[in-house]
């Protein structure tokens, strides 16, 4: 496994957000074919959430997409 990726995952696992309202997102990607899968899972998650949980999820997904875009370039 790529050393940088291992370190990134380790750092990510140590992040704690006390205001997360029990929301946690974990993503493991096939680096060559993930866009369709991610969009499908986002739709499925959104359909199961309501209110503040949906709002929190939407905010988090924006951040996640930014991270995915950043690391997918590598």
Secondary structure, 3 states (H helix, E strand, C coil): CCHHHHHHHHHHHCCCCCCCCCCCCCCCCCCCCCHHHHHHHHHHHHHHCCHHHHHHHHHHHHHHHHHHHHHHCC
